[in-house]
Amino acid sequence: MIVCEATSSRCDLTGTRTTNMTSETGVVATPNKAGNVVRYDWKRSEVREIYRAPLPELVYRAQSLHREFHSPDRVQTCQLISIKTGGCPEDCAYCPQSAHYETDVERQGLLGLQHVVRVAQEAASRRVTRFCMGAAWREAPRGKEFERVLEMVRGVSALGMEVCCTLGMLTEEQAVQLKEAGLTAYNHNLDTSPEFYGSIITTRVYDDRLKTLAAVRKAGITVCCGGILGMGEKESDRVGLLHQLATLRPHPESVPINMLVRVEGTPLASLSPLDPLEMVRAIATARILMPASKVRLAAGRKQLSREAVTLCFLAGANSIFVGEKLLTTPNPGMDEDERLLQTLGMKPLESHAG
């Protein structure tokens, strides 16, 4: 049992309480139909205790709560493409698209509208319901390039798919324009804890990311926000990242958990591989902290065995990215993913887009 410090009530690993509770700042928990609650007042000590729980108990609790909010046999399939590749002025230590490092990634200008829509159409034909577009910019540009991105959003939205973009930092005006074009979600990861952030990125600060998330929220766009594990961080940094995400109100509707893909030429290329069970722990903890969110098993899945991916699903992951590449890094092929889901008796989530 965990003491819920903000209310002095008691809750188990699922965060369940018997009543709606309030703190000095107002309501901190809202129940779902089963009486389980979505909390925003998590203390870091609570998150640490959940993360460190015995793995069988942690996964059991996460799966039990997962079933209260989601279909246990459904996985949303998403596809992510790079619409502008390389040459990014940021110095993110994990990224092969940074202009600061010499990698094998070739620079490519903004793709054409017809090409992007055609790729989205092919994805939709394979039951992909969310199409994500990423551009290697520090901040979304103004002028003709941004207008072309808006056209892409309109084109993909017209297919009935969820549309997500990750374009770097946004202004409030740009967020409104994306919303009006039909954007469903905006991805802007926190990457890691506030304490470790400066060891990974020096070209912007943590608050810059939070300001972009605020602009996205203000425009009425859903938030896709998660982080990367395996960058040399400590367990306390993983806990810190999850705590940051779980105290955003509302929670990100989408929480991608990425495993570092080590790329030659980047500062993190020589790091030791992450223990896959740390991915399982992080996903299970995210599911408990943010039960209504989609937890996405994102980059790095090529490094995981079928058994490790299955454990991630048991821990509460209910979305994967399909296609042979995630921006510029390798990903399992569509056939491989289809075979795994079929073996597990799981099915792609059907589209609910209008």
C-alpha positions as CSV (number, residue, x, y, z in Angstrom):
1,M,0.0,0.0,0.0
2,I,1.1,3.6,-0.7
3,V,0.1,6.6,1.3
4,C,-1.2,9.3,-1.0
5,E,0.5,12.3,0.5
6,A,-1.6,15.1,-0.9
7,T,-4.8,13.8,0.7
8,S,-3.5,11.5,3.5
9,S,-5.7,8.8,2.0
10,R,-4.4,5.3,1.2
11,C,-4.2,3.8,-2.3
12,D,-2.7,0.7,-3.8
13,L,-0.5,0.5,-6.8
14,T,-3.4,1.3,-9.1
15,G,-4.1,4.6,-7.4
16,T,-7.6,3.5,-6.6
17,R,-9.5,5.5,-3.9
18,T,-12.9,4.9,-2.4
19,T,-14.1,8.5,-3.0
20,N,-13.3,11.6,-4.9
21,M,-10.6,13.4,-2.9
22,T,-9.5,17.0,-3.0
23,S,-6.4,18.9,-1.9
24,E,-5.8,22.5,-1.1
25,T,-5.5,23.2,-4.8
26,G,-8.8,21.5,-5.7
27,V,-9.9,18.2,-7.2
28,V,-6.9,15.9,-7.8
29,A,-8.7,12.7,-8.8
30,T,-11.6,11.8,-11.0
31,P,-13.1,8.3,-11.2
32,N,-13.8,6.2,-14.2
33,K,-16.9,4.0,-14.4
34,A,-15.3,1.3,-12.4
35,G,-14.4,3.7,-9.6
36,N,-10.7,3.9,-10.4
37,V,-9.2,7.3,-10.5
38,V,-7.0,9.5,-12.7
39,R,-4.7,11.4,-10.4
40,Y,-2.6,14.5,-11.1
41,D,-1.1,14.9,-7.7
42,W,1.5,12.1,-7.7
43,K,4.5,12.7,-5.4
44,R,7.9,11.6,-6.7
45,S,8.3,9.3,-3.7
46,E,5.1,7.5,-4.8
47,V,6.3,7.1,-8.3
48,R,9.6,5.7,-7.1
49,E,7.8,3.2,-4.9
50,I,5.6,2.0,-7.8
51,Y,8.6,1.8,-10.2
52,R,10.6,-0.3,-7.7
53,A,7.8,-2.8,-6.9
54,P,8.4,-6.5,-7.6
55,L,8.0,-6.9,-11.3
56,P,5.3,-9.6,-11.2
57,E,3.2,-7.4,-8.9
58,L,3.9,-4.2,-10.9
59,V,2.8,-5.8,-14.2
60,Y,-0.2,-7.4,-12.6
61,R,-1.4,-4.1,-11.2
62,A,-0.7,-2.3,-14.4
63,Q,-2.6,-4.9,-16.5
64,S,-5.5,-4.9,-14.1
65,L,-5.9,-1.1,-14.3
66,H,-5.3,-1.2,-18.1
67,R,-8.4,-3.4,-18.5
68,E,-10.5,-0.8,-16.7
69,F,-9.7,1.9,-19.3
70,H,-8.8,0.0,-22.5
71,S,-9.5,-3.1,-24.5
72,P,-6.8,-5.7,-23.5
73,D,-6.7,-7.2,-27.0
74,R,-6.4,-4.0,-29.1
75,V,-3.3,-2.2,-30.2
76,Q,-3.3,1.1,-32.1
77,T,-0.9,1.0,-35.0
78,C,0.7,4.3,-36.0
79,Q,3.1,5.2,-38.8
80,L,5.8,7.9,-38.5
81,I,7.6,9.4,-41.5
82,S,10.3,12.0,-41.8
83,I,9.0,14.9,-43.9
84,K,12.2,16.9,-43.5
85,T,15.4,15.1,-42.6
86,G,18.7,16.1,-41.1
87,G,20.4,19.4,-40.5
88,C,18.7,20.1,-37.2
89,P,20.5,22.9,-35.2
90,E,19.7,21.2,-31.9
91,D,22.5,19.1,-30.2
92,C,20.3,16.3,-28.8
93,A,22.9,13.7,-27.9
94,Y,20.7,10.8,-29.1
95,C,19.8,12.2,-32.5
96,P,21.5,11.3,-35.8
97,Q,19.7,14.2,-37.5
98,S,21.6,16.8,-35.5
99,A,23.9,19.0,-37.6
100,H,26.4,18.8,-34.7
101,Y,27.3,15.2,-35.4
102,E,28.7,13.2,-38.4
103,T,26.3,10.3,-39.1
104,D,25.1,8.5,-42.1
105,V,21.8,10.4,-42.3
106,E,21.5,12.4,-45.5
107,R,19.8,15.7,-45.4
108,Q,16.5,16.0,-47.3
109,G,14.3,18.9,-47.8
110,L,10.6,19.1,-47.1
111,L,8.7,16.3,-49.0
112,G,6.0,17.0,-51.5
113,L,2.3,16.9,-50.6
114,Q,1.4,14.2,-53.0
115,H,4.2,11.9,-51.8
116,V,3.1,12.3,-48.1
117,V,-0.6,11.7,-48.9
118,R,0.3,8.6,-50.9
119,V,2.3,7.1,-48.0
120,A,-0.6,7.9,-45.7
121,Q,-3.1,6.2,-48.1
122,E,-0.9,3.1,-48.1
123,A,-0.7,3.1,-44.3
124,A,-4.5,3.4,-44.1
125,S,-4.9,0.4,-46.4
126,R,-2.9,-1.6,-43.8
127,R,-5.3,-0.6,-41.0
128,V,-2.9,2.1,-39.6
129,T,-5.2,4.6,-37.9
130,R,-2.7,7.3,-36.8
131,F,-0.2,9.0,-39.2
132,C,2.7,11.0,-37.8
133,M,4.9,13.4,-39.6
134,G,8.3,14.5,-38.2
135,A,10.5,17.3,-39.3
136,A,14.1,18.0,-38.1
137,W,13.6,21.6,-37.1
138,R,14.4,23.3,-33.8
139,E,11.1,25.2,-34.2
140,A,8.4,25.1,-36.8
141,P,9.2,27.6,-39.6
142,R,7.0,30.4,-40.8
143,G,6.1,31.1,-44.4
144,K,5.9,28.7,-47.3
145,E,7.3,25.7,-45.5
146,F,4.7,25.9,-42.7
147,E,2.0,26.3,-45.3
148,R,3.1,23.1,-47.0
149,V,2.9,21.3,-43.6
150,L,-0.6,22.6,-43.2
151,E,-1.5,21.2,-46.6
152,M,-0.1,17.8,-45.5
153,V,-2.2,17.9,-42.4
154,R,-5.3,18.7,-44.4
155,G,-4.5,15.9,-46.9
156,V,-4.0,13.2,-44.3
157,S,-6.9,14.3,-42.2
158,A,-9.2,14.0,-45.2
159,L,-8.4,10.3,-45.3
160,G,-10.1,9.8,-41.9
161,M,-6.9,9.2,-40.0
162,E,-5.6,10.7,-36.8
163,V,-2.9,13.2,-37.7
164,C,0.1,13.9,-35.5
165,C,3.1,16.2,-36.1
166,T,6.4,16.8,-34.4
167,L,8.0,20.0,-35.8
168,G,9.9,21.3,-32.8
169,M,8.8,24.3,-30.8
170,L,5.5,26.0,-31.7
171,T,4.0,29.4,-31.2
172,E,0.4,29.7,-30.1
173,E,-0.5,31.1,-33.5
174,Q,1.0,28.1,-35.3
175,A,-0.7,25.7,-32.9
176,V,-4.1,27.3,-33.8
177,Q,-3.3,27.0,-37.5
178,L,-2.5,23.3,-37.2
179,K,-5.7,22.7,-35.2
180,E,-7.7,24.4,-37.9
181,A,-6.0,22.3,-40.6
182,G,-7.2,19.1,-38.8
183,L,-4.3,18.2,-36.6
184,T,-5.3,15.6,-34.0
185,A,-2.1,15.5,-31.9
186,Y,1.2,17.2,-31.5
187,N,4.3,15.3,-30.3
188,H,6.8,17.1,-28.1
189,N,8.7,14.8,-25.8
190,L,10.3,15.8,-22.5
191,D,13.0,13.2,-23.2
192,T,14.2,12.7,-19.6
193,S,14.0,14.2,-16.1
194,P,14.6,17.9,-15.5
195,E,17.8,17.1,-13.6
196,F,19.4,15.0,-16.4
197,Y,18.1,17.1,-19.3
198,G,21.1,19.4,-19.5
199,S,23.4,16.3,-20.0
200,I,21.5,15.4,-23.2
201,I,20.5,18.8,-24.7
202,T,22.1,22.2,-24.3
203,T,20.4,24.1,-27.2
204,R,17.1,24.6,-25.3
205,V,15.9,24.3,-21.8
206,Y,13.2,22.2,-20.2
207,D,10.8,25.1,-19.9
208,D,10.9,25.6,-23.7
209,R,9.3,22.2,-24.0
210,L,6.7,22.9,-21.4
211,K,5.8,26.2,-23.2
212,T,5.2,24.3,-26.5
213,L,3.0,21.8,-24.7
214,A,1.0,24.7,-23.2
215,A,0.5,26.2,-26.7
216,V,-0.7,22.9,-28.0
217,R,-3.2,22.5,-25.1
218,K,-4.5,26.1,-25.6
219,A,-5.2,25.4,-29.2
220,G,-7.3,22.3,-28.3
221,I,-4.9,19.8,-29.8
222,T,-4.2,16.6,-27.9
223,V,-0.7,16.1,-26.5
224,C,1.8,13.3,-27.4
225,C,4.6,13.5,-24.9
226,G,7.0,10.9,-23.5
227,G,10.7,10.2,-23.2
228,I,13.7,8.1,-24.0
229,L,15.3,5.4,-21.8
230,G,18.8,4.1,-22.0
231,M,20.6,7.5,-22.5
232,G,22.9,6.9,-19.5
233,E,20.3,8.2,-17.0
234,K,19.9,6.9,-13.5
235,E,16.7,5.2,-12.2
236,S,15.9,8.4,-10.4
237,D,15.8,10.2,-13.8
238,R,13.3,7.6,-15.2
239,V,11.2,8.2,-12.1
240,G,11.6,11.9,-12.6
241,L,10.5,11.8,-16.2
242,L,7.4,9.7,-15.3
243,H,6.6,12.1,-12.4
244,Q,6.8,15.1,-14.8
245,L,4.4,13.4,-17.2
246,A,2.0,12.2,-14.5
247,T,1.6,15.7,-12.9
248,L,0.7,17.4,-16.2
249,R,-3.0,18.2,-16.1
250,P,-4.5,16.8,-18.1
251,H,-2.2,13.9,-18.8
252,P,-0.8,13.5,-22.3
253,E,-3.3,11.5,-24.2
254,S,-0.4,9.7,-25.8
255,V,2.8,8.7,-23.9
256,P,5.5,7.3,-26.2
257,I,8.2,5.3,-24.3
258,N,11.3,5.1,-26.4
259,M,14.4,2.9,-26.0
260,L,17.6,4.6,-27.2
261,V,18.7,3.5,-30.7
262,R,22.5,3.9,-30.5
263,V,23.7,5.5,-33.8
264,E,27.3,5.8,-34.8
265,G,28.5,9.4,-34.8
266,T,26.3,10.5,-31.9
267,P,27.6,11.0,-28.4
268,L,25.6,8.1,-27.0
269,A,26.7,5.6,-29.6
270,S,29.0,3.6,-27.2
271,L,26.5,3.3,-24.3
272,S,25.6,-0.2,-23.1
273,P,22.2,-1.5,-24.2
274,L,19.3,-0.9,-21.8
275,D,17.9,-3.9,-19.9
276,P,14.6,-4.5,-21.7
277,L,13.0,-5.1,-18.2
278,E,13.5,-1.4,-17.5
279,M,11.2,-0.7,-20.5
280,V,8.7,-3.0,-19.0
281,R,8.9,-1.2,-15.6
282,A,8.6,2.2,-17.2
283,I,5.6,1.2,-19.3
284,A,3.9,-0.4,-16.3
285,T,4.5,2.6,-14.1
286,A,3.2,4.9,-16.9
287,R,0.1,2.8,-17.2
288,I,-0.6,3.1,-13.4
289,L,0.1,6.8,-13.2
290,M,-1.8,7.7,-16.4
291,P,-4.4,5.0,-16.8
292,A,-6.5,6.7,-19.5
293,S,-3.6,7.6,-21.8
294,K,-2.4,5.5,-24.7
295,V,1.1,4.2,-23.8
296,R,3.1,3.8,-27.0
297,L,5.9,1.3,-27.3
298,A,7.9,3.5,-29.7
299,A,11.5,3.7,-30.9
300,G,14.0,0.9,-30.2
301,R,11.5,-1.9,-30.6
302,K,13.8,-3.6,-33.1
303,Q,16.2,-4.3,-30.2
304,L,13.5,-6.1,-28.2
305,S,12.7,-9.8,-28.5
306,R,9.2,-11.0,-29.1
307,E,9.0,-12.0,-25.5
308,A,10.1,-8.6,-24.3
309,V,7.5,-6.9,-26.5
310,T,4.8,-9.2,-25.2
311,L,5.8,-8.2,-21.6
312,C,5.4,-4.6,-22.6
313,F,1.9,-5.3,-23.8
314,L,1.2,-7.0,-20.5
315,A,2.5,-4.0,-18.7
316,G,0.0,-1.7,-20.4
317,A,1.4,-0.7,-23.8
318,N,-1.4,-0.4,-26.3
319,S,0.1,1.2,-29.3
320,I,3.1,0.6,-31.6
321,F,4.7,2.3,-34.6
322,V,4.8,0.2,-37.7
323,G,6.8,0.5,-40.9
324,E,10.5,-0.3,-41.5
325,K,11.7,3.1,-40.3
326,L,10.9,5.5,-37.4
327,L,12.2,8.8,-39.0
328,T,15.7,7.5,-39.6
329,T,16.1,4.5,-37.3
330,P,15.2,0.8,-38.0
331,N,11.8,-0.7,-37.0
332,P,10.3,-4.2,-37.3
333,G,8.6,-4.8,-40.7
334,M,4.8,-4.8,-41.1
335,D,4.7,-8.6,-41.7
336,E,6.7,-9.2,-38.5
337,D,4.3,-7.1,-36.5
338,E,1.2,-8.7,-38.1
339,R,2.6,-12.2,-37.2
340,L,3.3,-11.2,-33.6
341,L,-0.2,-9.7,-33.1
342,Q,-1.8,-12.7,-34.6
343,T,0.3,-15.0,-32.4
344,L,-0.8,-13.0,-29.3
345,G,-4.5,-13.0,-30.4
346,M,-4.4,-9.1,-30.5
347,K,-5.9,-6.9,-33.2
348,P,-5.2,-3.4,-34.5
349,L,-7.5,-0.7,-33.0
350,E,-10.1,0.4,-35.5
351,S,-10.3,4.0,-36.6
352,H,-12.8,6.3,-34.8
353,A,-11.9,9.3,-36.9
354,G,-14.8,11.1,-38.5
